[in-house]
Amino acid sequence: MGPAMKATTRRVGRPSRHDIKQTPQDENAPLDRREIIVSAAATLFAEKGYDRTSIRDIGAAAGILSGSLYYYFSSKEEIFVEVHSAGMRRLIAAAQEAVSGEGDAWSCLERLAAAHCRVLLEGTGFMIMVFPHFPEGIDPFRSELVRQRDEYERIFADVIARLDLAHDLDRDIFRLQILGALNWSQTWYHAGRGATPDEIGRHLVRMLRR
């Protein structure tokens, strides 16, 4: 996601629950509808970019009037936070499973990098959060977004701390560079052509191993 441009989406009041028609079978509709909205927004953010995606776009993709969408979310920024959170949950779950296996630290890092690439490259727009810059207007939520990223990066940091690296190598820089390389694969990866996501992650780690 490139440099953020100021969002033009205006905020309006949320409609009441009675403004959204639900049938008796739709007792769980609020939760399900939120998930549909978040999924639709993730895809649009990935395809069009956050700044070029409007609330109207998200509502249309989710099959809900844009005015009614405000019943579920107060703003496009709040939807972005939900997209980010959902993506980070996927990454964290995959990473925790990867590091639970046996083997030395390098083998663990291979599994971790492979898991990262699988989620990143086989997923959806939920992965837009791997880029370093948050959109403008997101400041009220920034501390929570940073906390989520820090939680994920700590998994990498814990594994890297166990590597037999040269004493003069900075492990923080090592972590940032490997994550940057893994994330950059989004720009050139094509499904079904060349290496698989698993192979890409493992290959990078093997390049770095002494």
C-alpha positions as CSV (number, residue, x, y, z in Angstrom):
1,M,0.0,0.0,0.0
2,G,1.6,3.3,-1.1
3,P,1.7,6.6,0.7
4,A,-1.7,7.2,2.2
5,M,-3.9,9.9,0.9
6,K,-6.5,11.5,3.1
7,A,-9.7,9.5,3.1
8,T,-12.7,11.3,1.7
9,T,-15.3,9.2,3.3
10,R,-17.6,11.3,5.5
11,R,-18.9,10.0,8.8
12,V,-22.6,9.8,9.5
13,G,-24.7,8.6,12.4
14,R,-25.4,5.0,12.8
15,P,-29.0,3.9,11.8
16,S,-31.0,2.2,14.4
17,R,-31.4,-1.5,14.6
18,H,-34.9,-1.1,13.3
19,D,-33.6,0.4,10.0
20,I,-32.0,-2.9,9.1
21,K,-34.4,-5.5,8.1
22,Q,-33.9,-9.0,9.5
23,T,-36.0,-12.0,9.3
24,P,-36.7,-14.3,12.3
25,Q,-34.1,-16.7,10.9
26,D,-31.4,-13.9,11.1
27,E,-30.9,-14.0,14.9
28,N,-27.1,-14.1,14.3
29,A,-27.1,-11.7,11.4
30,P,-25.3,-8.8,13.1
31,L,-22.2,-10.9,13.8
32,D,-22.3,-12.7,10.4
33,R,-22.9,-9.4,8.6
34,R,-19.9,-7.8,10.3
35,E,-17.7,-10.7,9.1
36,I,-19.1,-10.3,5.5
37,I,-18.3,-6.6,5.6
38,V,-14.8,-7.1,6.9
39,S,-14.1,-9.8,4.3
40,A,-15.5,-7.6,1.5
41,A,-13.4,-4.6,2.7
42,A,-10.2,-6.7,2.9
43,T,-10.6,-7.7,-0.8
44,L,-11.3,-4.1,-1.9
45,F,-8.4,-2.7,0.1
46,A,-6.1,-5.2,-1.6
47,E,-7.5,-4.6,-5.1
48,K,-8.1,-0.8,-5.1
49,G,-6.1,0.5,-2.1
50,Y,-7.5,1.8,1.1
51,D,-7.8,5.4,0.0
52,R,-9.6,4.6,-3.2
53,T,-12.2,2.4,-1.5
54,S,-15.3,4.1,-0.2
55,I,-17.9,3.1,2.3
56,R,-20.3,2.8,-0.6
57,D,-17.9,0.4,-2.3
58,I,-17.7,-1.8,0.8
59,G,-21.5,-1.7,1.3
60,A,-22.1,-2.8,-2.4
61,A,-19.5,-5.6,-2.1
62,A,-21.1,-6.8,1.1
63,G,-24.7,-6.5,-0.2
64,I,-25.7,-3.8,2.3
65,L,-26.7,-0.2,1.9
66,S,-23.8,2.1,2.8
67,G,-26.0,3.9,5.3
68,S,-26.9,0.7,7.0
69,L,-23.3,-0.3,7.1
70,Y,-22.8,2.4,9.8
71,Y,-24.9,0.2,12.1
72,Y,-22.0,-2.2,12.3
73,F,-19.0,0.2,12.0
74,S,-18.7,3.9,12.8
75,S,-16.2,4.6,10.0
76,K,-14.0,3.2,7.3
77,E,-11.1,3.5,9.7
78,E,-12.8,1.2,12.1
79,I,-13.3,-1.3,9.3
80,F,-9.6,-1.1,8.5
81,V,-8.8,-2.0,12.1
82,E,-11.0,-5.1,11.9
83,V,-9.3,-6.1,8.6
84,H,-5.9,-5.6,10.3
85,S,-6.9,-7.6,13.4
86,A,-8.3,-10.5,11.4
87,G,-5.1,-10.7,9.3
88,M,-2.9,-10.6,12.4
89,R,-4.9,-13.4,14.0
90,R,-4.2,-15.5,11.0
91,L,-0.5,-14.8,11.0
92,I,-0.1,-15.4,14.7
93,A,-2.0,-18.7,14.6
94,A,0.1,-20.0,11.8
95,A,3.3,-18.8,13.4
96,Q,2.5,-20.4,16.8
97,E,1.9,-23.7,15.1
98,A,5.1,-23.4,13.1
99,V,7.3,-22.8,16.2
100,S,5.7,-25.6,18.2
101,G,7.5,-28.2,16.1
102,E,10.8,-29.9,17.0
103,G,14.3,-29.1,15.6
104,D,17.0,-26.5,16.0
105,A,16.4,-22.7,15.7
106,W,17.2,-22.6,12.0
107,S,14.7,-25.4,11.2
108,C,12.1,-23.5,13.3
109,L,12.8,-20.3,11.4
110,E,12.3,-22.1,8.1
111,R,8.9,-23.3,9.3
112,L,8.1,-19.9,10.5
113,A,9.0,-18.2,7.2
114,A,7.1,-20.8,5.3
115,A,4.0,-20.3,7.4
116,H,4.3,-16.5,6.9
117,C,4.5,-16.9,3.2
118,R,1.5,-19.3,3.1
119,V,-0.7,-16.9,4.9
120,L,0.6,-13.9,3.0
121,L,0.5,-15.3,-0.5
122,E,-2.4,-17.8,-0.3
123,G,-4.7,-15.4,1.7
124,T,-6.7,-12.4,0.7
125,G,-6.7,-8.7,1.3
126,F,-6.3,-9.4,5.0
127,M,-2.6,-9.3,4.4
128,I,-2.5,-5.6,3.5
129,M,-1.3,-4.9,7.0
130,V,2.2,-6.2,6.3
131,F,3.0,-2.9,4.7
132,P,4.8,-0.5,7.1
133,H,2.5,2.6,6.8
134,F,-1.0,3.0,8.2
135,P,-3.5,5.1,6.4
136,E,-4.1,8.7,7.4
137,G,-7.0,9.1,9.9
138,I,-6.0,5.9,11.7
139,D,-4.2,7.6,14.6
140,P,-6.8,6.8,17.3
141,F,-6.2,3.1,16.6
142,R,-2.5,3.2,16.0
143,S,-1.4,2.0,19.4
144,E,-3.6,-1.2,19.1
145,L,-2.4,-1.9,15.5
146,V,1.3,-1.5,16.6
147,R,0.6,-3.8,19.6
148,Q,-0.7,-6.5,17.2
149,R,2.3,-6.2,15.0
150,D,4.7,-6.3,17.9
151,E,3.0,-9.5,19.2
152,Y,3.6,-11.2,15.9
153,E,7.2,-9.9,15.5
154,R,8.0,-11.2,19.0
155,I,7.5,-14.7,17.7
156,F,10.2,-14.1,15.1
157,A,12.4,-12.3,17.6
158,D,12.3,-15.3,20.0
159,V,13.4,-17.7,17.3
160,I,16.1,-15.4,16.0
161,A,17.5,-15.0,19.5
162,R,18.3,-18.7,19.4
163,L,20.2,-18.7,16.1
164,D,23.9,-19.2,15.9
165,L,24.6,-15.9,14.3
166,A,27.9,-14.2,14.1
167,H,28.5,-12.1,17.3
168,D,28.6,-8.8,15.4
169,L,25.2,-9.2,13.6
170,D,22.3,-7.2,15.0
171,R,19.4,-9.5,15.5
172,D,16.8,-6.7,15.4
173,I,18.1,-5.7,11.9
174,F,18.1,-9.4,11.0
175,R,14.5,-9.7,12.0
176,L,13.4,-6.6,10.1
177,Q,15.3,-7.6,7.0
178,I,13.9,-11.1,6.8
179,L,10.3,-9.9,7.4
180,G,10.8,-7.2,4.7
181,A,12.1,-9.8,2.2
182,L,9.2,-12.2,3.0
183,N,6.6,-9.4,2.7
184,W,8.1,-8.1,-0.6
185,S,7.3,-11.5,-2.2
186,Q,3.7,-10.2,-2.6
187,T,5.0,-7.9,-5.4
188,W,6.3,-10.7,-7.6
189,Y,4.6,-14.0,-6.6
190,H,2.3,-15.6,-9.1
191,A,0.3,-18.6,-8.0
192,G,1.1,-21.7,-10.0
193,R,4.2,-20.2,-11.5
194,G,7.6,-21.0,-10.0
195,A,8.1,-21.8,-6.3
196,T,5.3,-22.3,-3.8
197,P,4.8,-20.0,-0.8
198,D,6.3,-22.7,1.4
199,E,9.4,-23.0,-0.8
200,I,9.9,-19.2,-1.0
201,G,9.9,-18.9,2.8
202,R,12.3,-21.8,3.3
203,H,14.6,-20.7,0.5
204,L,15.1,-17.3,2.0
205,V,16.1,-18.8,5.4
206,R,18.5,-21.2,3.7
207,M,20.2,-18.3,1.9
208,L,20.8,-16.6,5.3
209,R,22.1,-19.7,7.1
210,R,25.8,-20.1,7.4
